[in-house]
Amino acid sequence: MEADDKQINIHATPEMMAGVYANFANVSHSDYEFSITFVRLEHEEAESGEMSGVVVSRVNLAPRFMK
């Protein structure tokens, strides 16, 4: 194994592996952070011109890890 080769063991609960449903995502960033927000929008309200949504997950990470 070379110095750059690493093995990463990742464990997740079955609930985490099932994931969540999102039909909208927003990415924002600064010099120090990327934020990805996943939302489940309710399209039934689209006719009124206003849509409601629920944040189902948000991931924040350093730009170093965003490729």
C-alpha positions as CSV (number, residue, x, y, z in Angstrom):
1,M,0.0,0.0,0.0
2,E,1.4,3.4,-1.0
3,A,1.3,6.4,1.4
4,D,-1.7,7.9,-0.5
5,D,-3.7,4.7,-0.5
6,K,-6.1,4.5,2.5
7,Q,-8.9,2.1,3.3
8,I,-12.0,3.8,4.8
9,N,-14.6,1.7,6.6
10,I,-18.0,3.4,6.7
11,H,-20.8,2.1,8.8
12,A,-24.4,3.3,8.6
13,T,-27.7,2.2,10.2
14,P,-30.4,0.7,8.0
15,E,-32.4,3.8,8.5
16,M,-29.6,6.0,7.2
17,M,-29.0,3.6,4.2
18,A,-32.7,4.0,3.2
19,G,-32.1,7.7,2.6
20,V,-34.7,10.4,2.3
21,Y,-36.7,11.8,-0.7
22,A,-35.9,15.2,-2.0
23,N,-37.0,16.9,-5.2
24,F,-35.1,20.1,-4.8
25,A,-31.6,21.0,-3.8
26,N,-29.8,24.3,-3.2
27,V,-26.0,24.7,-3.1
28,S,-24.5,27.7,-1.4
29,H,-20.8,28.4,-0.7
30,S,-18.2,30.8,0.7
31,D,-14.5,30.6,0.8
32,Y,-14.8,28.4,3.9
33,E,-17.8,26.2,3.5
34,F,-20.1,24.5,1.0
35,S,-23.7,23.8,2.1
36,I,-26.1,21.5,0.2
37,T,-29.7,21.6,1.3
38,F,-32.1,19.0,0.2
39,V,-35.8,19.8,0.3
40,R,-39.1,18.0,-0.4
41,L,-41.3,20.5,-2.1
42,E,-45.1,20.1,-2.2
43,H,-46.1,20.7,-5.8
44,E,-49.9,20.8,-5.1
45,E,-49.5,24.4,-4.1
46,A,-47.7,25.5,-7.3
47,E,-50.8,26.9,-8.8
48,S,-51.0,29.6,-6.1
49,G,-47.5,30.8,-7.0
50,E,-46.1,29.9,-3.6
51,M,-44.6,26.5,-2.8
52,S,-43.9,25.0,0.6
53,G,-41.1,22.6,1.4
54,V,-39.5,20.7,4.2
55,V,-35.7,20.4,4.6
56,V,-35.0,16.7,4.7
57,S,-31.2,16.9,4.9
58,R,-28.4,19.5,4.9
59,V,-24.7,18.7,4.3
60,N,-22.0,21.3,5.2
61,L,-18.4,20.6,4.2
62,A,-15.1,22.4,3.7
63,P,-14.2,23.4,0.1
64,R,-11.2,21.1,0.4
65,F,-13.5,18.1,0.2
66,M,-15.8,19.5,-2.5
67,K,-14.6,18.3,-6.0
